[in-house]
Amino acid sequence: MMHLRQPIVPPKDRPLSVLIHARFSTEEQRQSSIDDQIAACRAFLDSGMPKGTKPSQVTVEVITEPEVSGEIADRPGINQVWAGIEAKRWDVIIAEESSRLYRHHTKAGELFESAVDAGVRVICPSDYIDTADDDWPDRLNMCQMQHARSNFYTRQRIRRAHDGLWARGAAIGGTRIGYKRRPTVPATATEPAKGPFYDEIDPDAVPIIREIFERIAAGERSVEVGEWLDSIKFAKASWARQAKWTAANVNAIIRRTIYRGFETNRVKVSKRKLRTGKSECVWNDEDKIQTRESPHLRMVSDHLWYKANELVDRRRVFKEPIRGAGHPLRGTTRQRRGLLAGVFACGCCGSPMYSYGKKDGSFRCSAAVSGVCWYRGFCMRERVYPAVLEAVVNEVLSLDGARDAVLARVRELHEQGGSVAAELKKLDKEEKKLVSGIERLTAAVESGDGALTSLTSRLADRERELAIVRSRRREVEEQASRKKKLPSAAKLLEHLEAVRGQLLGDENRAAVILRQLLDGPIRVVPFMRIDGKRVVPRLEFTINLVAALPPAVAAPLRQAAGDDVEDESVAMLKRTLMVNAFDEPQLVKHARVIVEGRLEGKTYKKIAKELNLTEYNMENCAAITRLMEAAGLPEPYRRLTEKPDYVPQWCSKHWLKAGERKGGGKRRRAS
């Protein structure tokens, strides 16, 4: 224990104010370390004061910092110490050693100097530092150098231990999604599990991971896959900041090579900032990245992995993105929400329909405000959502009448074997071509013809392409040998009812299913009432009901749809729908009935009596009916293909016509 040259003497006019500071770095260290440090500092304080000092002559304050590194300059606990020094709150500060205050040479010197200038005595017994002694700067400088070197060697030991684990095939880093850790020594009633730990596949997650890759390879967007994962409540990693899946989370899975049985380590490394002491992850040099083959961890084939990554690469706006702090979108979250997000478009100009208002909001054309699009109409969310879902549900349930025909066609496709033989023949041809090319490139490398760097790069590309082709061939052969059992008509109906329940249930799940069924966007098409007094929105979209069928039924139909030959069953499952996104008034509804009655030879008077209409209501309905009869239209609406001259509900006297000024459709000030 350090022996003080100058004892700690309480002031005569007031109690001695003492601060005890305690800290430890990580949660792996002993939680009792804080208590031990405080006890040691209290014992040192008692031994350093004159005999006969009463407890009332000393007040002790304690600041603790558990599980935080001393290399970090900005910490809540140490900030309290700085504030107390500036306010001269204490007479003495005691810490077990100077590294408890700071393991940062510059910051430790600044703290001690500020304390001395403020008249605060700082004592670190284990480092034999006391600012009451003249030689304290030399002792502090020497001790901080030793603490820094201790950290340096500790990092080297940790790196060496990780290298040994990597060489033995043990797990490094956090557990990846779809895998679980197996300890070398299992846990007992008294002892926890002990390592080294090894990764192994989680069988429950394999189908979901494969479906993620299949969906991306089939062209589905990462955001939509994330919504699907949210809808089935697939758990993210334990250290994830938020439970909701984003496009970045999905792309991170697609990028991980472990799913094809190839592991990488130290792709990013931690680098400490000298001024702040905080660490950040930076990209490592390519020659320092560690790799190893792990076939026991493979979940997807090379063909599927490369195809999904190729689709993700193709969607990049910047083919060579800027990494790190220089990226223009760093820290910006981009996430789509809502049932129709990304699939709702204007039928006039094709621009997306944006939602305005949080609760009772509406959809409007995003190009109408700037005057690019002439359609200024809007449709309410409370009407659009149920109208779209009701129409889709009705079409899904309509498959009940055609289920026998669909099953018969699928059974026929199963018996024919589909296009497996043609695809195998095509893959054989590609494989022979690649093998021949590899042989030529190998001969060129051996003979020294051409630039060696260029030849080896091309040879590596051909070898990768050959691995993908062979992987695809194995997949096709496995699919051909594994015939899925077709569901019965009752099972098919049960599946359709389940799809109906999901569409009418949770909105997140409904959004995933709707995007699978849609063949193109949902377009808002304007229709004008025949009397020219109203423009109403209608939704036009096409759905492919193949996506609503079980996988064993849908797969052969999709394969048939990809062939050049037209298939009646596939064409039958594609439907184009027109849905009203407005509340049709009774005036128009009665006009439809009147037209039907007139075609049957009934008089207006007789129809009015059947509908129980007053004379005034009958006159208004009859006016629309006569216009329908004159135009020969079966309904009181006609489709608009260009901007009408006058629309009452668009407030023509308050809006400028598009093109008259740069603002386009902006409102002018009230006069």
MARVO-477414 format. One line per 5 residues: number of its first residue (from 1); their letters; for each residue x, y, z negated of C-alpha. Coordinates in steps of 0.2 Angstrom, whole numbers, plus 5000, padded with zeros to 4 digits. Example, Ala and Ser with C-alpha at 12.3 -4.5 7.8 and 13.67 -1.06 7.14 Angstrom:
% MARVO-477414
1 = as = 5062,4978,4961 ~ 5068,4995,4964 $
% end
This chain:
% MARVO-477414
1 = mmhlr = 5000,5000,5000 ~ 5006,5017,5004 ~ 5013,5028,4990 ~ 5008,5046,4991 ~ 5022,5059,4989 $
6 = qpivp = 5009,5072,4984 ~ 4993,5065,4974 ~ 4976,5070,4978 ~ 4971,5083,4966 ~ 4952,5089,4965 $
11 = pkdrp = 4949,5108,4965 ~ 4946,5116,4948 ~ 4930,5126,4953 ~ 4921,5112,4963 ~ 4921,5093,4967 $
16 = lsvli = 4933,5086,4979 ~ 4925,5082,4996 ~ 4931,5066,5004 ~ 4927,5058,5021 ~ 4930,5039,5024 $
21 = harfs = 4930,5034,5042 ~ 4928,5016,5048 ~ 4927,5008,5065 ~ 4929,4992,5074 ~ 4930,4989,5093 $
26 = teeqr = 4919,4975,5099 ~ 4904,4964,5094 ~ 4916,4949,5094 ~ 4925,4956,5079 ~ 4920,4953,5061 $
31 = qssid = 4905,4963,5056 ~ 4912,4964,5039 ~ 4927,4974,5045 ~ 4918,4990,5041 ~ 4914,4986,5023 $
36 = dqiaa = 4932,4980,5021 ~ 4939,4996,5028 ~ 4928,5007,5016 ~ 4933,4996,5001 ~ 4951,4998,5005 $
41 = crafl = 4950,5017,5007 ~ 4940,5019,4991 ~ 4953,5009,4982 ~ 4967,5019,4989 ~ 4958,5035,4985 $
46 = dsgmp = 4956,5029,4966 ~ 4975,5025,4966 ~ 4980,5041,4973 ~ 4971,5053,4961 ~ 4978,5058,4944 $
51 = kgtkp = 4973,5047,4929 ~ 4957,5053,4920 ~ 4948,5060,4936 ~ 4930,5058,4933 ~ 4918,5052,4946 $
56 = sqvtv = 4908,5068,4945 ~ 4924,5077,4952 ~ 4923,5068,4968 ~ 4910,5067,4982 ~ 4913,5054,4996 $
61 = evite = 4904,5054,5013 ~ 4906,5039,5025 ~ 4905,5039,5044 ~ 4905,5022,5052 ~ 4907,5017,5071 $
66 = pevsg = 4903,4999,5074 ~ 4906,4991,5091 ~ 4914,5006,5100 ~ 4932,5007,5107 ~ 4944,5020,5099 $
71 = eiadr = 4950,5024,5117 ~ 4934,5033,5121 ~ 4936,5052,5118 ~ 4918,5056,5116 ~ 4909,5046,5103 $
76 = pginq = 4894,5050,5091 ~ 4904,5046,5075 ~ 4920,5055,5080 ~ 4910,5070,5086 ~ 4903,5071,5068 $
81 = vwagi = 4921,5071,5062 ~ 4926,5086,5074 ~ 4911,5096,5068 ~ 4915,5093,5050 ~ 4933,5099,5052 $
86 = eakrw = 4927,5115,5061 ~ 4915,5118,5047 ~ 4928,5114,5034 ~ 4916,5102,5026 ~ 4929,5090,5018 $
91 = dviia = 4945,5092,5009 ~ 4952,5075,5013 ~ 4949,5063,5027 ~ 4954,5045,5024 ~ 4955,5031,5038 $
96 = eessr = 4963,5014,5036 ~ 4975,5018,5051 ~ 4976,5032,5064 ~ 4969,5020,5078 ~ 4952,5020,5068 $
101 = lyrhh = 4950,5038,5072 ~ 4957,5037,5090 ~ 4967,5024,5100 ~ 4971,5039,5111 ~ 4987,5048,5110 $
106 = tkage = 4982,5065,5115 ~ 4965,5066,5106 ~ 4973,5059,5090 ~ 4986,5073,5090 ~ 4972,5086,5094 $
111 = lfesa = 4962,5080,5079 ~ 4976,5079,5067 ~ 4982,5097,5072 ~ 4964,5104,5071 ~ 4962,5096,5053 $
116 = vdagv = 4979,5104,5047 ~ 4974,5121,5054 ~ 4957,5120,5045 ~ 4966,5115,5029 ~ 4959,5097,5029 $
121 = rvicp = 4971,5084,5023 ~ 4971,5067,5034 ~ 4978,5051,5026 ~ 4980,5034,5035 ~ 4987,5022,5022 $
126 = sdyid = 4992,5008,5034 ~ 5001,5019,5046 ~ 5010,5029,5031 ~ 5003,5045,5038 ~ 4999,5060,5027 $
131 = taddd = 4997,5077,5034 ~ 5003,5084,5017 ~ 5020,5078,5022 ~ 5031,5087,5034 ~ 5036,5072,5045 $
136 = wpdrl = 5017,5067,5049 ~ 5019,5072,5068 ~ 5033,5059,5070 ~ 5024,5046,5061 ~ 5008,5049,5071 $
141 = nmcqm = 5017,5049,5087 ~ 5026,5032,5083 ~ 5010,5024,5077 ~ 5000,5029,5092 ~ 5013,5022,5103 $
146 = qhars = 5012,5006,5094 ~ 4993,5005,5095 ~ 4994,5009,5114 ~ 5006,4995,5117 ~ 4996,4983,5106 $
151 = nfytr = 4981,4987,5118 ~ 4992,4984,5133 ~ 4998,4967,5127 ~ 4981,4962,5122 ~ 4974,4966,5140 $
156 = qrirr = 4988,4955,5147 ~ 4984,4941,5135 ~ 4966,4942,5140 ~ 4970,4942,5159 ~ 4982,4927,5157 $
161 = ahdgl = 4968,4918,5148 ~ 4956,4922,5162 ~ 4968,4916,5175 ~ 4970,4899,5165 ~ 4951,4897,5165 $
166 = warga = 4949,4901,5183 ~ 4962,4888,5188 ~ 4953,4875,5178 ~ 4937,4879,5186 ~ 4929,4886,5171 $
171 = aiggt = 4916,4900,5171 ~ 4921,4918,5171 ~ 4911,4933,5168 ~ 4892,4934,5166 ~ 4880,4919,5171 $
176 = rigyk = 4873,4921,5188 ~ 4855,4920,5192 ~ 4850,4901,5195 ~ 4864,4894,5185 ~ 4867,4889,5167 $
181 = rrptv = 4882,4887,5156 ~ 4888,4870,5149 ~ 4900,4871,5134 ~ 4914,4859,5132 ~ 4910,4856,5114 $
186 = patat = 4891,4856,5111 ~ 4883,4865,5096 ~ 4880,4856,5080 ~ 4870,4860,5064 ~ 4884,4870,5057 $
191 = epakg = 4895,4875,5071 ~ 4890,4885,5087 ~ 4895,4878,5105 ~ 4913,4881,5110 ~ 4921,4883,5127 $
196 = pfyde = 4928,4883,5139 ~ 4911,4884,5147 ~ 4907,4878,5165 ~ 4893,4883,5177 ~ 4880,4871,5183 $
201 = idpda = 4864,4873,5194 ~ 4848,4877,5185 ~ 4836,4865,5195 ~ 4820,4876,5191 ~ 4828,4891,5200 $
206 = vpiir = 4834,4882,5216 ~ 4818,4883,5226 ~ 4816,4901,5222 ~ 4834,4906,5227 ~ 4832,4896,5243 $
211 = eifer = 4816,4905,5247 ~ 4824,4922,5244 ~ 4837,4918,5257 ~ 4824,4910,5269 ~ 4813,4926,5267 $
216 = iaage = 4827,4938,5271 ~ 4833,4927,5286 ~ 4815,4927,5293 ~ 4816,4946,5293 ~ 4807,4950,5277 $
221 = rsvev = 4813,4966,5269 ~ 4822,4966,5253 ~ 4809,4977,5244 ~ 4795,4965,5249 ~ 4805,4950,5242 $
226 = gewld = 4808,4960,5226 ~ 4789,4963,5225 ~ 4786,4944,5227 ~ 4799,4940,5214 ~ 4789,4952,5202 $
231 = sikfa = 4773,4944,5207 ~ 4779,4927,5202 ~ 4788,4934,5186 ~ 4805,4927,5191 ~ 4817,4933,5177 $
236 = kaswa = 4832,4943,5181 ~ 4849,4942,5172 ~ 4849,4945,5153 ~ 4860,4961,5155 ~ 4848,4969,5168 $
241 = rqakw = 4843,4987,5164 ~ 4825,4985,5170 ~ 4814,4970,5172 ~ 4807,4975,5189 ~ 4816,4968,5205 $
246 = taanv = 4823,4981,5217 ~ 4830,4980,5235 ~ 4848,4982,5228 ~ 4845,4967,5216 ~ 4839,4956,5230 $
251 = naiir = 4853,4961,5241 ~ 4865,4957,5227 ~ 4859,4939,5227 ~ 4861,4938,5246 ~ 4879,4944,5245 $
256 = rtiyr = 4884,4932,5232 ~ 4895,4918,5239 ~ 4893,4907,5225 ~ 4876,4901,5232 ~ 4885,4893,5247 $
261 = gfetn = 4898,4885,5235 ~ 4912,4898,5236 ~ 4917,4909,5221 ~ 4926,4925,5220 ~ 4933,4934,5205 $
266 = rvkvs = 4940,4951,5202 ~ 4932,4959,5217 ~ 4930,4974,5205 ~ 4941,4978,5191 ~ 4940,4990,5176 $
271 = krklr = 4950,5006,5176 ~ 4952,5017,5161 ~ 4951,5036,5163 ~ 4966,5044,5154 ~ 4957,5060,5148 $
276 = tgkse = 4940,5052,5142 ~ 4946,5034,5138 ~ 4931,5027,5146 ~ 4932,5013,5159 ~ 4924,5012,5176 $
281 = cvwnd = 4923,4998,5189 ~ 4933,5001,5205 ~ 4935,4990,5220 ~ 4950,4978,5219 ~ 4963,4976,5233 $
286 = edkiq = 4959,4962,5244 ~ 4975,4952,5241 ~ 4972,4952,5222 ~ 4954,4945,5223 ~ 4954,4927,5217 $
291 = tresp = 4944,4913,5227 ~ 4940,4895,5224 ~ 4929,4882,5232 ~ 4914,4876,5221 ~ 4904,4863,5231 $
296 = hlrmv = 4894,4858,5215 ~ 4887,4875,5214 ~ 4880,4876,5232 ~ 4861,4880,5234 ~ 4860,4886,5252 $
301 = sdhlw = 4868,4880,5268 ~ 4881,4891,5277 ~ 4870,4894,5291 ~ 4856,4901,5280 ~ 4868,4911,5270 $
306 = ykane = 4876,4919,5285 ~ 4860,4922,5294 ~ 4852,4931,5279 ~ 4868,4942,5277 ~ 4868,4946,5295 $
311 = lvdrr = 4850,4953,5294 ~ 4855,4963,5279 ~ 4871,4970,5288 ~ 4860,4974,5303 ~ 4849,4985,5292 $
316 = rvfke = 4863,4996,5286 ~ 4862,5014,5292 ~ 4881,5016,5290 ~ 4890,5001,5296 ~ 4905,5006,5286 $
321 = pirga = 4897,5013,5270 ~ 4907,5024,5258 ~ 4910,5016,5242 ~ 4912,5023,5225 ~ 4908,5041,5219 $
326 = ghplr = 4909,5048,5236 ~ 4893,5039,5242 ~ 4880,5052,5246 ~ 4866,5042,5238 ~ 4875,5037,5222 $
331 = gttrq = 4863,5037,5207 ~ 4848,5039,5218 ~ 4834,5026,5216 ~ 4823,5022,5231 ~ 4808,5011,5227 $
336 = rrgll = 4792,5009,5236 ~ 4776,5006,5226 ~ 4758,5003,5230 ~ 4747,4991,5239 ~ 4750,4999,5256 $
341 = agvfa = 4767,5006,5254 ~ 4777,5005,5270 ~ 4763,4998,5280 ~ 4750,5012,5281 ~ 4752,5023,5297 $
346 = cgccg = 4743,5037,5307 ~ 4734,5030,5322 ~ 4737,5046,5332 ~ 4756,5049,5330 ~ 4762,5034,5321 $
351 = spmys = 4769,5043,5306 ~ 4767,5036,5289 ~ 4752,5040,5278 ~ 4758,5047,5262 ~ 4748,5046,5246 $
356 = ygkkd = 4744,5063,5237 ~ 4738,5063,5219 ~ 4742,5051,5205 ~ 4724,5045,5200 ~ 4710,5050,5212 $
361 = gsfrc = 4722,5052,5226 ~ 4721,5051,5245 ~ 4731,5046,5260 ~ 4735,5059,5273 ~ 4747,5060,5289 $
366 = saavs = 4764,5065,5284 ~ 4766,5074,5301 ~ 4750,5084,5299 ~ 4756,5097,5287 ~ 4770,5103,5299 $
371 = gvcwy = 4758,5103,5313 ~ 4766,5089,5323 ~ 4750,5079,5322 ~ 4733,5086,5325 ~ 4724,5073,5313 $
376 = rgfcm = 4720,5082,5297 ~ 4708,5070,5290 ~ 4711,5060,5274 ~ 4705,5044,5266 ~ 4703,5041,5247 $
381 = rervy = 4713,5027,5239 ~ 4698,5021,5229 ~ 4689,5017,5245 ~ 4704,5011,5256 ~ 4711,4997,5244 $
386 = pavle = 4695,4988,5241 ~ 4690,4989,5259 ~ 4706,4982,5266 ~ 4707,4968,5253 ~ 4688,4963,5255 $
391 = avvne = 4691,4962,5274 ~ 4706,4951,5272 ~ 4698,4940,5259 ~ 4683,4937,5271 ~ 4695,4932,5285 $
396 = vlsld = 4705,4920,5274 ~ 4689,4912,5268 ~ 4683,4910,5286 ~ 4696,4897,5288 ~ 4685,4885,5279 $
401 = garda = 4675,4883,5295 ~ 4690,4880,5305 ~ 4700,4869,5293 ~ 4696,4853,5302 ~ 4702,4860,5319 $
406 = vlarv = 4718,4867,5311 ~ 4722,4851,5302 ~ 4719,4841,5318 ~ 4731,4852,5328 ~ 4745,4851,5314 $
411 = relhe = 4743,4833,5314 ~ 4746,4832,5333 ~ 4761,4843,5331 ~ 4768,4832,5318 ~ 4766,4817,5329 $
416 = qggsv = 4774,4826,5344 ~ 4789,4830,5333 ~ 4789,4848,5338 ~ 4805,4856,5346 ~ 4817,4847,5335 $
421 = aaelk = 4825,4837,5349 ~ 4827,4853,5360 ~ 4835,4862,5345 ~ 4847,4848,5342 ~ 4852,4848,5360 $
426 = kldke = 4855,4866,5360 ~ 4866,4865,5344 ~ 4876,4851,5352 ~ 4880,4862,5367 ~ 4885,4876,5356 $
431 = ekklv = 4896,4865,5345 ~ 4905,4858,5360 ~ 4908,4875,5367 ~ 4915,4881,5350 ~ 4926,4866,5348 $
436 = sgier = 4933,4869,5366 ~ 4936,4887,5362 ~ 4945,4883,5346 ~ 4956,4871,5355 ~ 4961,4884,5367 $
441 = ltaav = 4965,4897,5354 ~ 4975,4885,5344 ~ 4985,4881,5359 ~ 4988,4899,5363 ~ 4994,4902,5344 $
446 = esgdg = 5006,4888,5345 ~ 5013,4894,5362 ~ 5014,4912,5357 ~ 5003,4919,5371 ~ 4996,4936,5367 $
451 = altsl = 4996,4946,5350 ~ 4996,4933,5336 ~ 4985,4944,5325 ~ 4972,4946,5338 ~ 4972,4927,5341 $
456 = tsrla = 4971,4922,5323 ~ 4957,4934,5320 ~ 4947,4926,5335 ~ 4951,4909,5329 ~ 4944,4912,5311 $
461 = drere = 4928,4919,5319 ~ 4926,4904,5330 ~ 4929,4892,5315 ~ 4916,4901,5305 ~ 4903,4900,5319 $
466 = laivr = 4907,4882,5321 ~ 4904,4879,5302 ~ 4887,4888,5304 ~ 4881,4878,5319 ~ 4886,4862,5310 $
471 = srrre = 4877,4867,5294 ~ 4861,4871,5305 ~ 4862,4855,5313 ~ 4862,4846,5296 ~ 4847,4856,5291 $
476 = veeqa = 4837,4851,5307 ~ 4841,4833,5305 ~ 4836,4833,5287 ~ 4819,4842,5292 ~ 4816,4829,5305 $
481 = srkkk = 4819,4814,5293 ~ 4808,4822,5280 ~ 4790,4823,5285 ~ 4779,4833,5273 ~ 4762,4826,5269 $
486 = lpsaa = 4748,4835,5276 ~ 4735,4842,5263 ~ 4717,4835,5264 ~ 4702,4847,5269 ~ 4698,4849,5250 $
491 = klleh = 4716,4853,5246 ~ 4716,4866,5260 ~ 4700,4874,5253 ~ 4708,4874,5236 ~ 4723,4883,5242 $
496 = leavr = 4713,4896,5251 ~ 4703,4900,5235 ~ 4719,4902,5226 ~ 4725,4915,5239 ~ 4708,4924,5237 $
501 = gqllg = 4711,4925,5219 ~ 4728,4932,5221 ~ 4722,4945,5233 ~ 4709,4951,5221 ~ 4720,4949,5205 $
506 = denra = 4736,4958,5202 ~ 4740,4972,5214 ~ 4759,4968,5215 ~ 4755,4950,5220 ~ 4741,4956,5232 $
511 = avilr = 4754,4968,5240 ~ 4766,4953,5243 ~ 4752,4942,5251 ~ 4745,4956,5262 ~ 4762,4960,5269 $
516 = qlldg = 4764,4942,5274 ~ 4747,4942,5283 ~ 4749,4958,5292 ~ 4755,4958,5310 ~ 4760,4976,5312 $
521 = pirvv = 4755,4991,5302 ~ 4738,4997,5296 ~ 4733,5011,5307 ~ 4721,5025,5302 ~ 4711,5029,5318 $
526 = pfmri = 4699,5044,5318 ~ 4681,5042,5324 ~ 4669,5057,5327 ~ 4651,5055,5324 ~ 4640,5056,5339 $
531 = dgkrv = 4632,5073,5334 ~ 4650,5080,5332 ~ 4648,5085,5314 ~ 4660,5073,5306 ~ 4676,5065,5309 $
536 = vprle = 4679,5049,5299 ~ 4694,5037,5296 ~ 4693,5019,5301 ~ 4707,5006,5298 ~ 4713,4995,5312 $
541 = ftinl = 4725,4981,5309 ~ 4730,4963,5314 ~ 4732,4949,5302 ~ 4740,4932,5306 ~ 4731,4919,5295 $
546 = vaalp = 4745,4906,5297 ~ 4753,4915,5281 ~ 4738,4910,5271 ~ 4740,4891,5274 ~ 4751,4879,5264 $
551 = pavaa = 4769,4877,5269 ~ 4766,4860,5276 ~ 4752,4867,5288 ~ 4760,4884,5292 ~ 4777,4877,5297 $
556 = plrqa = 4772,4867,5313 ~ 4760,4882,5318 ~ 4774,4894,5317 ~ 4785,4883,5327 ~ 4772,4881,5340 $
561 = agddv = 4770,4900,5340 ~ 4788,4902,5344 ~ 4787,4891,5360 ~ 4783,4899,5376 ~ 4767,4889,5379 $
566 = edesv = 4751,4897,5372 ~ 4743,4888,5358 ~ 4724,4890,5355 ~ 4725,4886,5337 ~ 4739,4899,5334 $
571 = amlkr = 4729,4912,5344 ~ 4713,4908,5334 ~ 4722,4912,5318 ~ 4727,4930,5323 ~ 4713,4942,5320 $
576 = tlmvn = 4711,4961,5324 ~ 4700,4970,5311 ~ 4692,4987,5310 ~ 4687,4993,5293 ~ 4678,5008,5287 $
581 = afdep = 4688,5019,5275 ~ 4673,5031,5272 ~ 4656,5030,5263 ~ 4643,5029,5277 ~ 4628,5040,5274 $
586 = qlvkh = 4610,5034,5274 ~ 4607,5045,5289 ~ 4618,5035,5300 ~ 4613,5018,5292 ~ 4595,5022,5296 $
591 = arviv = 4600,5027,5314 ~ 4607,5010,5317 ~ 4591,5001,5311 ~ 4581,5013,5322 ~ 4591,5009,5337 $
596 = egrle = 4588,4990,5334 ~ 4569,4993,5332 ~ 4568,5003,5348 ~ 4576,4989,5357 ~ 4562,4978,5351 $
601 = gktyk = 4549,4990,5358 ~ 4544,4998,5341 ~ 4539,5016,5340 ~ 4547,5029,5329 ~ 4531,5030,5318 $
606 = kiake = 4531,5012,5315 ~ 4550,5011,5311 ~ 4548,5026,5299 ~ 4534,5017,5290 ~ 4544,5001,5288 $
611 = lnlte = 4559,5011,5281 ~ 4548,5022,5270 ~ 4556,5038,5278 ~ 4549,5055,5276 ~ 4545,5065,5292 $
616 = ynmen = 4560,5076,5289 ~ 4572,5061,5286 ~ 4565,5053,5302 ~ 4568,5068,5312 ~ 4586,5069,5307 $
621 = caait = 4589,5050,5311 ~ 4579,5051,5327 ~ 4591,5065,5333 ~ 4606,5054,5331 ~ 4596,5039,5338 $
626 = rlmea = 4592,5049,5354 ~ 4611,5053,5356 ~ 4616,5035,5354 ~ 4602,5030,5367 ~ 4608,5043,5380 $
631 = aglpe = 4626,5038,5378 ~ 4622,5019,5378 ~ 4632,5017,5362 ~ 4628,5003,5350 ~ 4635,5013,5335 $
636 = pyrrl = 4635,5032,5331 ~ 4654,5034,5331 ~ 4666,5036,5346 ~ 4685,5035,5345 ~ 4695,5051,5346 $
641 = tekpd = 4711,5050,5357 ~ 4714,5069,5357 ~ 4711,5084,5346 ~ 4693,5090,5346 ~ 4688,5108,5348 $
646 = yvpqw = 4679,5110,5332 ~ 4678,5100,5316 ~ 4667,5107,5302 ~ 4676,5098,5287 ~ 4693,5104,5293 $
651 = cskhw = 4689,5122,5287 ~ 4693,5130,5304 ~ 4692,5148,5299 ~ 4705,5145,5285 ~ 4717,5135,5295 $
656 = lkage = 4728,5140,5310 ~ 4728,5129,5325 ~ 4744,5119,5326 ~ 4756,5128,5337 ~ 4751,5146,5334 $
661 = rkggg = 4765,5148,5322 ~ 4780,5139,5315 ~ 4770,5133,5300 ~ 4758,5123,5311 ~ 4744,5118,5300 $
666 = krrra = 4748,5128,5284 ~ 4735,5138,5276 ~ 4735,5157,5277 ~ 4732,5169,5263 ~ 4714,5173,5259 $
671 = s = 4709,5190,5265 $
% end
